[in-house]
Amino acid sequence: MTDNNTLYTYWRSSAAYRVRIALHLKGIAHRDEYIHLTKDGGQQRLERYSAINPQQLVPAWQDENGVLTQSLAIIEYLDERYPEPPLLPRNAYDRARVRALALVVAADIHPINNLRVIQYLRSELGAQDEQINAWYRHWISIGLEALEQSVGDRGYCFGDSVTLADLCLVPQLYNARRFDVPLETYPRLLTIDSTCRALEPFKLAAPEVQQDAQL
C-alpha cells in the first residue's frame, strides 16, 4: 500500500538524493519524513530515528514489508518491485558494469567525504576548513578521474538511458560543486550530469527544491 511508503530523507544528503531520483523516475507514491542532520545535535541520533536505522544515517525506506537502509539496496529493491523504467540492464555483465560505476561513488568516494567524516575531521582531529576542503577535493578527484575514463559517451554513464550509475553520479557532482571542486577536466561526466538534470525526475529530486531545503 502506497500509504505506508515513507522515505526518511535530508535535502543535502547525496545518498537520499539518489533514492529520490529513483522514486520520481518510477512514479512511486510516498511521503517524506525529514531528518535534519545538523539540528538538535543531528536528528538522526534521536531515539525515534535510531530505532528505524541503527546506523543513524539517511536514507531509510519503509513500506508494508518493513524498513530498508543503504541507498543502493533501497534502489535495487524498488527496481525489482517497480520494474519500469529499469535502472539495471538485462544482461548480467552489463548489470555488473553499471553496479561497478555506481560503487565508485557509493563505496569509494562518498563514504570518506560524508557529513560524519567531515565532522570528525573538524571536531576530533582539529582540522581547519582549508584542510577539510583539501581532503574532500583529493578523494573526489581520484574517483572522478576514474569515472571519466569508464563512463559511456552517449549522455549517460552506461548505454543510452538512465541507470543506477547516473543516480549516483549526479548527486556526487552536486556535492563536488558545494566544495568548489574543479570539474572542467571531466567533460563526459559534465555531459551526463547536464543530460540527466534536464529530466523532470532529476529536477524534482534536486536538493534545492526539497521542502526541508535551507536556502
Secondary structure, 3 states (H helix, E strand, C coil): CHHHCEEEECCCCHHHHHHHHHHHHHCCCCEEEECCCCHHHCHHHCHHHHCCCCCCCCCEEEECCEEEECHHHHHHHHHHHCCCCCCCCCCHHHHHHHHHHHHHHHHHHHHHCCHHHHHHHHHCCCCCHHHHHHHHHHHHHHHHHHHHHHCCCCCCCCCCCCCHHHHHHHHHHHHHHHCCCCCCCCHHHHHHHHHHHCCHHHHHHCHHHCCCCCC
